[in-house]
Structure formats: C-alpha cells, structure tokens
C-alpha cells in the first residue's frame, strides 16, 4: 500500500530573520524628459553587418520605453526593440531620431563616428 500524500502547504517552516515577505514595489514616476541625458550611437558589432541606431540613457519605466519605441519606429519607418534600458532602431537614423527626441524635450548627445 502506498503512502497517503498531503496537499502542498504554503506555510513557512523556518525563517532566520523573521518575516521575509517583501512589500509590493511602488511604481516611481518617470523623471522629466529634460533630466534624462540620452546618447545616440550607430553600431554594427555582433549583428552580422547590419546597422542599428542605439539610444541609451533612459531612466523610464518599461511601459514608457515601449510606447516611445513604437513612436520612434513609426517616425523612421523601421523595426526596432527595447533591450534593458536601451532602444535599438534598425538602420542609421541618427539625425532623424536626434531631431525627434529633441522635439520631445530630451537632451541628446551623439556618440561615435
């Protein structure tokens, strides 16, 4: 005869430092666009010769970055993605992206040649 199995339990057996439950993270507001120093560079490294424009220096929430990426892709007529806190747009769109971000109030600096 087999052993009778107990239903899984959520009770904590041992905790060295008391209650380890962390409070839910509060959503912090995004800093204003004028306080985020952005860097725009063009790169082909590790992309099999394909050129991408990389915009870094964002201090925004992922949802804000996703919305901004969508606008930038539409502005350039190209594909792109968000990786961590960087936005990558396919192709060399340095000047076009710089002008658009300046219009949105972001200080922009071009990096690299």
PETA-V470210 format. One record per residue. N is the residue number from 1. RES is the residue in one small letter. OMEGA is omega in radians with two decimals (999 if undefined). NEAR is the number of other C-alpha atoms within 12 Angstrom. Layout:
n=N res=RES omega=OMEGA near=NEAR
n=N res=RES omega=OMEGA near=NEAR
This chain:
n=1 res=x omega=-3.11 near=3
n=2 res=x omega=3.11 near=4
n=3 res=x omega=3.10 near=5
n=4 res=x omega=-3.10 near=6
n=5 res=x omega=3.11 near=7
n=6 res=x omega=3.04 near=6
n=7 res=x omega=-3.13 near=7
n=8 res=x omega=-3.09 near=7
n=9 res=x omega=3.11 near=8
n=10 res=x omega=-3.09 near=6
n=11 res=x omega=-3.12 near=8
n=12 res=x omega=-3.08 near=12
n=13 res=x omega=-3.08 near=9
n=14 res=x omega=3.05 near=9
n=15 res=x omega=-3.07 near=10
n=16 res=x omega=-3.04 near=8
n=17 res=x omega=3.10 near=7
n=18 res=x omega=-3.08 near=10
n=19 res=x omega=-3.12 near=11
n=20 res=x omega=3.12 near=10
n=21 res=x omega=-3.12 near=10
n=22 res=x omega=3.09 near=8
n=23 res=x omega=3.13 near=7
n=24 res=x omega=-3.13 near=6
n=25 res=x omega=3.10 near=7
n=26 res=x omega=-3.14 near=8
n=27 res=x omega=3.14 near=10
n=28 res=x omega=3.13 near=10
n=29 res=x omega=3.10 near=13
n=30 res=x omega=3.04 near=17
n=31 res=x omega=3.14 near=15
n=32 res=x omega=-3.07 near=16
n=33 res=x omega=-3.12 near=24
n=34 res=x omega=3.14 near=19
n=35 res=x omega=-3.14 near=16
n=36 res=x omega=-3.13 near=24
n=37 res=x omega=-3.09 near=23
n=38 res=x omega=3.07 near=29
n=39 res=x omega=3.13 near=28
n=40 res=x omega=3.11 near=35
n=41 res=x omega=3.10 near=32
n=42 res=x omega=-3.07 near=29
n=43 res=x omega=3.02 near=25
n=44 res=x omega=-3.07 near=18
n=45 res=x omega=3.07 near=13
n=46 res=x omega=-3.10 near=9
n=47 res=x omega=3.10 near=14
n=48 res=x omega=3.07 near=9
n=49 res=x omega=3.13 near=12
n=50 res=x omega=-3.12 near=16
n=51 res=x omega=3.04 near=23
n=52 res=x omega=3.05 near=30
n=53 res=x omega=-3.08 near=38
n=54 res=x omega=3.07 near=38
n=55 res=x omega=-3.11 near=43
n=56 res=x omega=3.10 near=29
n=57 res=x omega=3.14 near=26
n=58 res=x omega=3.06 near=34
n=59 res=x omega=-3.03 near=26
n=60 res=x omega=3.07 near=28
n=61 res=x omega=3.12 near=20
n=62 res=x omega=-3.14 near=22
n=63 res=x omega=3.10 near=17
n=64 res=x omega=3.12 near=21
n=65 res=x omega=3.13 near=29
n=66 res=x omega=3.12 near=23
n=67 res=x omega=3.14 near=17
n=68 res=x omega=3.11 near=31
n=69 res=x omega=3.13 near=32
n=70 res=x omega=3.12 near=22
n=71 res=x omega=-3.12 near=23
n=72 res=x omega=3.11 near=33
n=73 res=x omega=3.12 near=28
n=74 res=x omega=3.13 near=19
n=75 res=x omega=-3.09 near=21
n=76 res=x omega=-3.06 near=26
n=77 res=x omega=-3.08 near=18
n=78 res=x omega=3.09 near=23
n=79 res=x omega=3.12 near=23
n=80 res=x omega=-3.10 near=30
n=81 res=x omega=3.02 near=26
n=82 res=x omega=3.06 near=29
n=83 res=x omega=-3.06 near=17
n=84 res=x omega=3.12 near=19
n=85 res=x omega=3.11 near=25
n=86 res=x omega=3.04 near=28
n=87 res=x omega=3.09 near=37
n=88 res=x omega=3.09 near=39
n=89 res=x omega=-3.10 near=38
n=90 res=x omega=3.11 near=31
n=91 res=x omega=3.14 near=26
n=92 res=x omega=-3.11 near=27
n=93 res=x omega=-3.08 near=32
n=94 res=x omega=-3.02 near=31
n=95 res=x omega=-3.12 near=22
n=96 res=x omega=3.14 near=24
n=97 res=x omega=3.12 near=40
n=98 res=x omega=3.13 near=29
n=99 res=x omega=-3.11 near=21
n=100 res=x omega=3.14 near=22
n=101 res=x omega=3.07 near=30
n=102 res=x omega=3.11 near=21
n=103 res=x omega=3.10 near=14
n=104 res=x omega=3.08 near=18
n=105 res=x omega=3.12 near=17
n=106 res=x omega=2.97 near=28
n=107 res=x omega=-3.02 near=26
n=108 res=x omega=3.07 near=30
n=109 res=x omega=3.12 near=23
n=110 res=x omega=-3.07 near=24
n=111 res=x omega=3.08 near=19
n=112 res=x omega=-3.06 near=12
n=113 res=x omega=999 near=9
